[in-house]
Amino acid sequence: MNQTQTKTTSTSINDDLSEAQSEEMSSVPPPKMKMQLGPIIKFRYCQGCGYQNLFKQFSELVRTHYPNMAVVGENYPPQPLKAFLARLVSMIKMALLVCLLFGQNPFTLLRIPTPRVYSWALQNKMYACLMIFFLSNSIESYLIATGAFEITVDDVPLWSKIDTGRIPSSNEFVQMLQTFNPNKDMNDFTRLHS
């Protein structure tokens, strides 16, 4: 009888331990594994220049010819000074629009004589607001436009519109991808370890 009680006790202790271990394991999140079959091709382009459709076309070419390559697309940021100026123009635009819509004259608060242009804008609010809106938007677009269409494979430059001054044709792009063999590293790995 003593042996059966000991076996029962040890079994219940083992069950309690396995339950505690399973509870601990369930509370620990599974590790995040990066599943990457091939290299990463990254497109950094000027969204303000309308290159988003071109990115989609090129990414389809990559998926068609090299399905094991991961495709990443992102905006190519403007220079910090130009980005700052674009934000400044945007803030001035919003301030002018609010002042015009509410009929306020900020020049009187600053003790500066009101310019004739602003007096005209106060009399023609709708027309002045439209002009300010479209003019400032065109200035902002000009400031943040980089004209970039940069392509890298695993952070190695493949093409740069900034350097070449043009975008590659579809055929040129496919030929560039053909010179880059994504299975080369695997072949070298198997050759070294055999």
N, C-alpha and C positions, 0 to 999 in steps of 0.2 A: 504494500500500500504506500509505503514511503516513497518508493521509486515512481509510482504513478503520480503522486502529488508533486514530486520534484519535476517530473516531465511536464505536467500541466502548468506548474508555476513558471518553468523556463519557457514554455511555449507562449504563455500569456505575456511574459516579459518581452520576448522576441516580437510578438504581435504589437505590443505597445511601442517598442522601439521602431519597428517598421512604419507604424502609423505616424509617429513623431517625425521620422525622417521624411516620409512622404509629404507631411504638412510643411516641413522646412523647405523641401524641394519645390512644392507648389507656390510658396511665397517668394521664392527667388525667381526673378524673371529670366527667361532663357537668353543666352548670349546672342547678341546681334552679329550675324555672320555676313560678311560682304561676299555675295555671290557674283563674281565677275568672270565671264568666260573669256573675254578678250580685252583689247585695249579700249580706251575711252577717246572718242573723237569729240572735240569741243569746238563749237562755233560761237564766236563773240562778234556780234554785229550791232550796227546802229539801227535801233528800232524806229527812230524818228525819220530815217531815210527810206523806210519801207522795205527793208531787207528781210522781214519776217517770212514772207512767202518764199523767198529764195532759200532761206534756211530750211523750210519745210520740204522744198524740192530736193535739196542736197541731202537732207536726212533720209528721205525716201530712197535715194540712190544708195546710200550707205546700207540701209536695211535690206535692200534688194541684193546687193553684191556681197556684203559682209554682215550677215545677220548676227554674228557673235560680237560685233563692236557695239559698245554703248554710245549713244548719241546724247550730247548735252548742248543746249543752246542758252545763251544769256546775252543781256545787253552789254555793249561795250561802253564803259562809263566815259563821260567827257572829262576834260581837264578840270581840276578842282576850281581854278579861277573862273572858268566859264560856267561851271555848275553853280558857283556862288552868285555870279552875275545874273544867271537865269532865275534863281530864287529871289534875288533882289528885285528884278523886273516884275516878277509875279506878285510880290508883296506890294510894290508901288501901284501896280494895276488894280489890285483889290482895294487898296486905300482910296485911289481916285474914283473907282466905281461907287464905293460906299458914300464918299463925300458928294459926288454928283447926284446920286439917287435920293439922298436926303437933303440936298440943297445946301450943304455946308461949304464954307469957304475957309480952308485951313490957313490961307495966307494972312487972314486977319488975326488969327491966333499967334502967328509967327511975327506979326507986325511988319509984314512985307507988303508992298503994293501989289494988288491983284493983277496978274498978267491979263492982257486982253483976250488971250486964247481961253483962259479959264472962265472969264466972264461970258464969252460966247458959248462955252460948254455948259454953263449953268442955264443959259437961255434955251439951248438945244440939247437937252439931256439925253434923249433917246439916240440921236445921231452921234453925239459925242461918246456915249458909252459903247456903241457899236465900233466906232473908230478906235477907241482905246483898247477894246477887247481884241480886235483883229490885229492891230499893229503890235501890241505887246506879245501876242501869241506868235507872230512871225519872228519877232526878235528872240523870244525864248527858244523857238525851234532852231533858229540859226545858231544860237549859243550851245545847245546841247547836241547838235548834229556832229557826229565824229566822222561819218563816211566810212566807218570801219567794217570789214568783213574778214575776220581773222580765223583761221582754221589751224588747230593743233591736234596732234595725236599723242596722248600721254604727255602733254606739256611740251612736246617737240614741235616747233613751227612747221606747218605744211604749206600754208599760203597766207599772205598778208596783202590786203587791198591797200593798206596805208603805204607799204613799201613799193608795190607794183603799180598802183594807181588804177587797177581794174579788178574785176571779178572773174574767176576762172569759168570757162565754159563747162558744160556737163561732161564732155569728152575729156577735157583736161583734168577735171576732178577725178573721174574714174581711172584715168591713167596714173595719176598721183597715188591713188589708193592701191593700184596694182603694184606699184613699186614698193609699197609697204606691205609686206607679207605678215599677216597677224599670226600665222602658224609657225613662223620661223623660230620663235623662242621655244616652243614645244618640241620642235624637231631637234634643236640644239640640246635641250634638256635630256631627251631620250637618247641621243647619241652619246652624251657625256656619261650617262648612268648605265650604259649597256656594255 
